[in-house]
Amino acid sequence: MEDSEALGFEHMGLDPRLLQAVTDMGWSRPTLIQEKAIPLALEGKDLLARARTGSGKTAAYAIPMLQLLLHRKATGPVVEQAVRSIVLVPTKELARQAQSMIQQLATYCARDVRVANVSAAEDSASQRAVLMEKPDVVVGTPSRILSHLQQDSLKLRDSLELLVVDEADLLFSFGFEEELKSLLCHLPRIYQAFLMSATFNEDVQALKELVLHNPVTLKLQESQLPGPDQLQQFQVVCETEEDKFLLLYALLKLSLIRGKSLLFVNTLERSYRLRLFLEQFSIPTCVLNGELPLRSRFATANILVEIS
């Protein structure tokens, strides 16, 4: 009964091109955050949404963002091309992921909606050239967006209509508090805003006061999220590092953990020790950490730990 009452993508009034892209991505129905957030966003509401990582938060803001842009261009008066949406994320890797998702959803309307990623500091000159073309959506970290605003290569005061803060609970912890406050001074007085977060910590509450105007708050409980892909958590107490490594080896070899796995450790040195340990047993492993060059992180991000 619950599935029959769920609001499908086809019932949201979306542009056929967006629906085709959603179909191509294999999404038969929206996740809970998408089902709740998209209609509210299309009504023009500000949103403060909490949902766990992997619940579909990026599409929950990207779909209405693209729909609003397409609807404006199709029905509104002809206006000058301008940057109308900004997506703020805490890291370059997340910016790349967000850009990729938005572009996939915009596959069939790429001529009408252009997306630019300005998160890489080393590519500033080419970014300025891209921004001169005034893409509809700009994705970046607060520091890079602010830098372009200060250089006048990006102007938002007369054009911005939608601001998205993705992974909002991480922005302040990455040291972007002052940049974000300065950035907001370059925005128009009225715009729609979404804050997407995995938690509602004190930083998110502070961002809420800075960014949102009378928002609708969505607090989605873990038990409400889709079942098949839901994360499960267990705790096993081990006295020594050797015990932890041996337990992990047993879990992998017994296929109790299947497919690709992401293993978190608390020190850089331990990550390399764990890799050496697993490779003794022919378990292909790679290390991913902040001290690796950017290209190396991108090259290994899709590999992680592969169980053969």
C-alpha positions, 0 to 999 in steps of 0.5 A: 500500500505504501508503494502505491501511494508513493509519489513517482517521478512521473507525477511531479510535473517534470520536463520529459527530458528530465524523466528520460534521464532519470529512466536512463539512470535506472531509477524506477522510483524516487527515494524518500528524500527525493519524494518529499523534497522535490515537490516542495522545492518546485513550489518555491520553498526553502528547504532544510533537509536531513538524510543519510549519505547515499539517500539521494540528496544530490538528485533531490536538489538537482532535479528541481533545480534543473526543472525550475531552470527549464521552466523559466526558459520555456515560459518566462520572458526572454532574458539575458543568459546568466548564472542562476544557481550556485551549488556550494560543497566543502571539497573539490571531490564533492564538487566533481560528484555534484557536477557529474550528477547534474550533468547526467540529469541534464543529458537531454537538455544540455543545450538549454542548461550549462553547468560549470565546476570552479572548485579547482584553484589551479585552473582559475584562468580557464574557469574565468573563461567559462564564467564569461559564458555565464553558465546556468549552474556553477558548482564550487567550494565557498573559497573558489566561488568567493574568489571569482566574486571578488575578481568580478569574473562571477556576478550574482547580485542581479541573477541568482535565483537558487542557492544550494549548500550540499553537505552543509554539516561539513562546511564550517568544519572545513574552515569555510565559515568566514568565506561563506559569510563574505560570499552571502554579501554578494547575493541578492536579497531574495533567492530560494535556498536548500541546505542538504545535510546528513546531520543537524549539528550546531553548524547547520543551525548557524547556516540555517540562520544565515541562508534560509528564509522560513524553510520547510524542515525535512528530518528523515529517520533512518528507518524511513529510508529505502530498505535494500540499500540501507546501511547497517552498523555493528560493533565488535570490540578488539583489544589489539590492532592484530585482532582487528586485522585478523577479524577483517581478514576473516570477514573478507575471506568468508565473503561476509563482506562482499563487493567493493568496501571502504575501510576507515582507519584513524591514522595514515600509518595504519592505512598502509599497514592494513594494506600490506596486511591484506595484500599478503592474502591476495586481497587487492587493496589501495590507500586513499588519503588527503596526502596523496596527489589529487590525480592519485585520489581521483584514480583510486577513488573508484577502486577502494578495496576490491574483493576478488 
